Each structure stands twice: as structure tokens, then as C-alpha cells.
Amino acid sequence: MPVALAAATAAAVADQGRFNQLPDHILLSMLERVDMRTVLRTSVLSTRWKHLPLLLSDVDLDADEFIHQNSSMSADEAMAVLVKLMSSLFGSPRSESIIKKLNLRFCLLTDLETSLDYLFNIGELVCNAIDSGKVKSVELAITTEKRSSVMLPHETPPMYGKHLTLYYCELRDSSTLKLDMPNSKLRFVELNSCYVKTVEFLSLPKLEQLYCDSWRLSGAPLSFGVVPCLEELRLVCATSRIQSGFKLTDLLHGTANVQDIALDFQGEVIWITPEGKKLRSALNKITKLFLHGIYVKFDLLWTLVLLESAPSVKVWNHACDDGTENRKQLSERRNDLWDAAQLDGSIHYLQLERLEFGGFNQIIRKHLDFIRAIIERAPNFKSVILEDRDPCED
């Protein structure tokens, strides 16, 4: 062997020896800065590093990482590798292998039956890991092979963890997504830009908070079955030209303990339709009501029907300019249904004690009429906060 090559080899061995002498916590700090594929390659090449992947507290698992550049591995094969790796990580008998945070990303395949198999396998592995204490929290991202909208089957597999967020979720026929999970630990669900007719919460007994943002079809985007713990509901949407409104009572049917409701119209059409006494009954347990994004040129007296049962209300007017590109995709700003509806003559007693009004303008008569109507009808009224700043600046 040439002297130079022998010297280089000896130096490399010496460097490797120095690395191997480092304590676990330093080696783990190094591994946490690289992707899982590199972690696995390192653990295979050195017996000193073999056990280290089992000690990582933050684990990122992405099926795409197993498909390296110029690889012939398919998405199906990558999913199989992911499931095998998860089985190894979660099945380790080492008591110290506790994962504080698991970031999990994988894809749904074009073959629906195969995708369901992977979904149930992954769901079972993660559920067992959480129940055994090996995993403390999970963040999940699901894509498709073409990186387009997520296409879910009608019947979802068992969910795990306490938080669930679905972005751009789409059913194959844009019909109903049913969530029937009586053993679920889910407490918070967020739906964003989902292309489904309705999301039915058939059974989520521990659900406490639900945010629904930018639904894309007509009618009520949600319906409820068994949700006894649901207390907070937030609905946000700027409706398009093809969307129609719905009755808030229809959406709230099945809920019994909702206390905080936020309705954000994004400065566009009011997408809830007029109702009277039935609405007041549906809102009789409300303690906080947030009405956001009401277009500044709309009359506000119609909101008294919503305010009748709530002791605390926050109203934000929306005063954005009309001449934006996004406006061309939306419906004409109109509130004909509520403007034409007769204000119920029985509304002369509001439970309201506190009002916050954002975007208030003292030269707009509709704003002054609104404040005056509340003062006349709310004998327990104690405080009002009027803010003239533009809420769009937040």
C-alpha cells in the first residue's frame, strides 16, 4: 500500500474513533440535523451508531426521503419501507426510546385499496405507540402521488392524537366525509378549503374546538351527531358566485354545549340566512359571539337576532377596497335577505353586557344606529369598546 494512502486511511480511522468516543447526546444532536435516510445509513455503517435512531426525541418520517434521485423505487415501495421503519422504531423494547414529537408525511396512492391498507397500518402503529407512551405528539401531512388534493375514502380509519387538520381535502365524488370515531382522543379539528359537500361529525365525544375555513360548495359545510364536549366553533368563508347560504340552526343541530361562536364573512356576502325564535333557542348557551368581516356598507341591525342571547359580542367591520383581483372571483356584495327581513319586534331585551366594535366610524349612520339600538335593548349593558382602526391591518 502506498505511504500516502496508508496515512490517509489511518487518519480516517483515527477520526472515526474520535467520533465514536463522543457521548450519545452529542451524536444525537448531530443526527437530529439530517434527514432520516442519512440517519439510517449512518446506523448501518457503524455499530456504535446502531442504537441511536431509537433514542431520537424528534423524529421526521417522510416517505419521499426514501426515493432518492435517479431511484427506481416506486411510491408503493417507499410506503412499505416507511411502515417497516415505523414498526422498528415503535416496537423497540428500549424503555428510553420516547419520541416527544413525530412529524409524519406520506402519500395516498392511486390504488385506493392499497392506500387504505397503509392508512390502517400506520394508524394502528401510531395509536399503539401513543397508548404505550413511546410517542407524545404527532404532526401528520398526507399528499397524493401527484401532489394534488387529498382524496379520502368515505369511511376514515381510526384517528390518533388530539389535533387533526385537513387542508384541501377532497372526496372522489365531492360528497360527504363522515367522521365516526367514538374512541377518538381528538379535541381540536381544523378544516381548510375542503372540497366536500358536508363533513359529518357522527361521533367525536372529546372534540372541544372546531375551525372550518373556506368551504367550497353550497349549503351548510358541517353537521353533528355525538359531540357533547364541543364548546368552540369558528366559521370563516368568503363565498364564491356558485355558493348559497344556509340556516345557522341547521348547522348547529346536534350540538348542545357550544359557548363560543365566531362567524367571519371576510367582507363578502352574509352566508347565513334569516331566522327568528328558532335561532335564539339554538344560541341560548352562547357566552361569546364574534362577528367578523361584515362589509362596512351593510346595515348592522340584522345582527340583533344573533346578539339576543350572548352576554359578550365582538363585531369587526370590513372596509377593504372593491377594486382587487380577488373580488372578481366572488359574488356581488349584497345582503338582500337580511335587509328585507322584518326585524323581530320581540327583540327588546338583550343579554348583552359587553360589546367590542372594530372598524367603527362615527360618521357612518349605520354604525351609530347599531350602537343606539343595543343601548335601548340591553338593560344589563356595562361596557363598549369602539375601535376606529382598520381590522384588515391585523
ChimeraX attribute file (.defattr): number of C-alpha atoms within 10 A of each C-alpha:
attribute: neighborCount
match mode: 1-to-1
recipient: residues
	/A:1	6
	/A:2	6
	/A:3	8
	/A:4	9
	/A:5	10
	/A:6	11
	/A:7	12
	/A:8	11
	/A:9	12
	/A:10	12
	/A:11	12
	/A:12	12
	/A:13	12
	/A:14	12
	/A:15	12
	/A:16	12
	/A:17	12
	/A:18	10
	/A:19	14
	/A:20	15
	/A:21	11
	/A:22	10
	/A:23	9
	/A:24	15
	/A:25	12
	/A:26	10
	/A:27	15
	/A:28	17
	/A:29	11
	/A:30	11
	/A:31	19
	/A:32	16
	/A:33	10
	/A:34	11
	/A:35	15
	/A:36	19
	/A:37	16
	/A:38	14
	/A:39	19
	/A:40	16
	/A:41	12
	/A:42	17
	/A:43	15
	/A:44	13
	/A:45	10
	/A:46	12
	/A:47	11
	/A:48	15
	/A:49	20
	/A:50	15
	/A:51	15
	/A:52	19
	/A:53	19
	/A:54	20
	/A:55	18
	/A:56	21
	/A:57	18
	/A:58	15
	/A:59	21
	/A:60	16
	/A:61	20
	/A:62	20
	/A:63	22
	/A:64	16
	/A:65	16
	/A:66	21
	/A:67	16
	/A:68	10
	/A:69	8
	/A:70	6
	/A:71	8
	/A:72	9
	/A:73	12
	/A:74	13
	/A:75	20
	/A:76	19
	/A:77	14
	/A:78	19
	/A:79	22
	/A:80	14
	/A:81	14
	/A:82	23
	/A:83	18
	/A:84	12
	/A:85	14
	/A:86	17
	/A:87	16
	/A:88	12
	/A:89	22
	/A:90	21
	/A:91	15
	/A:92	12
	/A:93	10
	/A:94	13
	/A:95	10
	/A:96	12
	/A:97	21
	/A:98	21
	/A:99	22
	/A:100	15
	/A:101	16
	/A:102	18
	/A:103	14
	/A:104	18
	/A:105	17
	/A:106	23
	/A:107	23
	/A:108	23
	/A:109	19
	/A:110	14
	/A:111	9
	/A:112	13
	/A:113	11
	/A:114	12
	/A:115	19
	/A:116	18
	/A:117	12
	/A:118	21
	/A:119	20
	/A:120	15
	/A:121	16
	/A:122	22
	/A:123	16
	/A:124	16
	/A:125	18
	/A:126	24
	/A:127	18
	/A:128	16
	/A:129	21
	/A:130	19
	/A:131	12
	/A:132	12
	/A:133	15
	/A:134	22
	/A:135	23
	/A:136	16
	/A:137	18
	/A:138	19
	/A:139	14
	/A:140	15
	/A:141	15
	/A:142	17
	/A:143	18
	/A:144	16
	/A:145	16
	/A:146	11
	/A:147	10
	/A:148	11
	/A:149	17
	/A:150	23
	/A:151	21
	/A:152	17
	/A:153	17
	/A:154	14
	/A:155	12
	/A:156	15
	/A:157	19
	/A:158	17
	/A:159	21
	/A:160	23
	/A:161	20
	/A:162	15
	/A:163	18
	/A:164	18
	/A:165	16
	/A:166	17
	/A:167	17
	/A:168	19
	/A:169	21
	/A:170	22
	/A:171	19
	/A:172	12
	/A:173	11
	/A:174	15
	/A:175	14
	/A:176	19
	/A:177	23
	/A:178	17
	/A:179	20
	/A:180	20
	/A:181	20
	/A:182	15
	/A:183	13
	/A:184	18
	/A:185	16
	/A:186	20
	/A:187	18
	/A:188	18
	/A:189	16
	/A:190	15
	/A:191	20
	/A:192	18
	/A:193	17
	/A:194	25
	/A:195	26
	/A:196	22
	/A:197	21
	/A:198	20
	/A:199	20
	/A:200	16
	/A:201	20
	/A:202	17
	/A:203	19
	/A:204	23
	/A:205	21
	/A:206	20
	/A:207	23
	/A:208	19
	/A:209	19
	/A:210	20
	/A:211	16
	/A:212	21
	/A:213	19
	/A:214	20
	/A:215	26
	/A:216	20
	/A:217	19
	/A:218	18
	/A:219	18
	/A:220	21
	/A:221	23
	/A:222	20
	/A:223	17
	/A:224	19
	/A:225	16
	/A:226	19
	/A:227	21
	/A:228	18
	/A:229	17
	/A:230	22
	/A:231	19
	/A:232	19
	/A:233	18
	/A:234	17
	/A:235	19
	/A:236	18
	/A:237	22
	/A:238	22
	/A:239	24
	/A:240	20
	/A:241	13
	/A:242	10
	/A:243	16
	/A:244	16
	/A:245	15
	/A:246	17
	/A:247	15
	/A:248	19
	/A:249	19
	/A:250	15
	/A:251	16
	/A:252	18
	/A:253	13
	/A:254	16
	/A:255	18
	/A:256	17
	/A:257	17
	/A:258	23
	/A:259	17
	/A:260	21
	/A:261	21
	/A:262	19
	/A:263	20
	/A:264	23
	/A:265	24
	/A:266	21
	/A:267	24
	/A:268	24
	/A:269	25
	/A:270	27
	/A:271	22
	/A:272	19
	/A:273	15
	/A:274	22
	/A:275	16
	/A:276	15
	/A:277	11
	/A:278	10
	/A:279	19
	/A:280	18
	/A:281	12
	/A:282	18
	/A:283	25
	/A:284	16
	/A:285	17
	/A:286	22
	/A:287	17
	/A:288	20
	/A:289	24
	/A:290	20
	/A:291	19
	/A:292	22
	/A:293	27
	/A:294	23
	/A:295	22
	/A:296	20
	/A:297	16
	/A:298	22
	/A:299	17
	/A:300	21
	/A:301	18
	/A:302	20
	/A:303	15
	/A:304	18
	/A:305	20
	/A:306	20
	/A:307	25
	/A:308	23
	/A:309	23
	/A:310	24
	/A:311	20
	/A:312	20
	/A:313	23
	/A:314	18
	/A:315	23
	/A:316	25
	/A:317	27
	/A:318	24
	/A:319	16
	/A:320	16
	/A:321	8
	/A:322	10
	/A:323	8
	/A:324	9
	/A:325	8
	/A:326	8
	/A:327	15
	/A:328	12
	/A:329	11
	/A:330	16
	/A:331	15
	/A:332	12
	/A:333	15
	/A:334	14
	/A:335	18
	/A:336	11
	/A:337	13
	/A:338	20
	/A:339	15
	/A:340	10
	/A:341	13
	/A:342	11
	/A:343	16
	/A:344	13
	/A:345	6
	/A:346	9
	/A:347	15
	/A:348	14
	/A:349	14
	/A:350	22
	/A:351	18
	/A:352	24
	/A:353	16
	/A:354	18
	/A:355	22
	/A:356	17
	/A:357	20
	/A:358	20
	/A:359	22
	/A:360	22
	/A:361	17
	/A:362	11
	/A:363	8
	/A:364	11
	/A:365	10
	/A:366	17
	/A:367	22
	/A:368	14
	/A:369	14
	/A:370	16
	/A:371	16
	/A:372	11
	/A:373	15
	/A:374	20
	/A:375	16
	/A:376	12
	/A:377	17
	/A:378	19
	/A:379	14
	/A:380	14
	/A:381	18
	/A:382	11
	/A:383	11
	/A:384	15
	/A:385	12
	/A:386	15
	/A:387	14
	/A:388	13
	/A:389	12
	/A:390	15
	/A:391	17
	/A:392	14
	/A:393	6
	/A:394	5
